[in-house]
Amino acid sequence: ANTAWAFATVEFNAQSLANTAWAFATVRKSDEKLFMVLEREMEWRMSEFKTQEFANTALAFAKVN
Protein backbone atom coordinates (compact mmCIF):
# COMPACT_ATOMS: atom_id res chain seq x y z
CA ALA A 1 0.00 0.00 0.00
CA ASN A 2 2.83 2.41 0.84
CA THR A 3 4.49 1.81 -2.51
CA ALA A 4 1.25 2.40 -4.40
CA TRP A 5 0.69 5.61 -2.45
CA ALA A 6 4.21 6.79 -3.23
CA PHE A 7 3.73 6.23 -6.95
CA ALA A 8 0.35 7.94 -6.87
CA THR A 9 1.64 11.07 -5.15
CA VAL A 10 4.97 11.54 -6.90
CA GLU A 11 5.20 14.37 -9.37
CA PHE A 12 7.26 13.47 -12.38
CA ASN A 13 9.32 16.08 -14.17
CA ALA A 14 11.07 15.58 -17.50
CA GLN A 15 14.11 13.97 -15.88
CA SER A 16 11.95 11.59 -13.84
CA LEU A 17 10.07 10.52 -16.95
CA ALA A 18 13.32 9.93 -18.80
CA ASN A 19 14.82 8.00 -15.88
CA THR A 20 11.73 5.80 -15.53
CA ALA A 21 11.67 4.94 -19.22
CA TRP A 22 15.41 4.26 -19.20
CA ALA A 23 15.20 2.04 -16.09
CA PHE A 24 12.52 -0.17 -17.62
CA ALA A 25 14.37 -0.34 -20.94
CA THR A 26 17.65 -1.24 -19.22
CA VAL A 27 16.10 -4.35 -17.70
CA ARG A 28 14.21 -4.92 -20.97
CA LYS A 29 10.86 -4.70 -19.22
CA SER A 30 8.23 -3.56 -21.68
CA ASP A 31 5.09 -2.49 -19.87
CA GLU A 32 2.67 -1.29 -22.54
CA LYS A 33 0.46 0.70 -20.16
CA LEU A 34 3.42 2.37 -18.49
CA PHE A 35 4.97 3.41 -21.78
CA MET A 36 1.62 4.72 -23.04
CA VAL A 37 1.44 6.97 -19.96
CA LEU A 38 5.08 8.01 -20.35
CA GLU A 39 4.43 8.87 -23.99
CA ARG A 40 1.40 11.01 -23.12
CA GLU A 41 3.26 12.80 -20.33
CA MET A 42 6.23 13.35 -22.59
CA GLU A 43 4.00 14.94 -25.22
CA TRP A 44 2.47 17.26 -22.62
CA ARG A 45 5.87 18.23 -21.18
CA MET A 46 7.94 18.33 -24.36
CA SER A 47 9.09 21.89 -23.67
CA GLU A 48 10.55 20.78 -20.31
CA PHE A 49 12.87 18.16 -21.83
CA LYS A 50 16.53 18.93 -22.24
CA THR A 51 18.24 17.41 -25.27
CA GLN A 52 19.83 14.57 -23.28
CA GLU A 53 16.56 13.70 -21.49
CA PHE A 54 14.76 13.57 -24.81
CA ALA A 55 17.48 11.39 -26.35
CA ASN A 56 17.51 8.99 -23.39
CA THR A 57 13.74 8.66 -23.47
CA ALA A 58 13.67 8.07 -27.22
CA LEU A 59 16.35 5.41 -26.89
CA ALA A 60 14.42 3.75 -24.07
CA PHE A 61 11.30 3.57 -26.24
CA ALA A 62 13.34 2.09 -29.06
CA LYS A 63 14.88 -0.57 -26.78
CA VAL A 64 11.54 -1.89 -25.51
CA ASN A 65 9.78 -1.97 -28.89
SULJOSUL-V619471 format. One record per helix or strand. SS is the DSSP state (~ for helix, > for strand). FROM is the first residue (numbers start at 1). TO is the last residue. If there is no record, write none. Layout:
ss->{SS	SS}
from->{FROM	FROM}
to->{TO	TO}
//
This chain:
ss->{~	~	~	~	~}
from->{2	14	32	46	51}
to->{9	26	44	48	64}
//
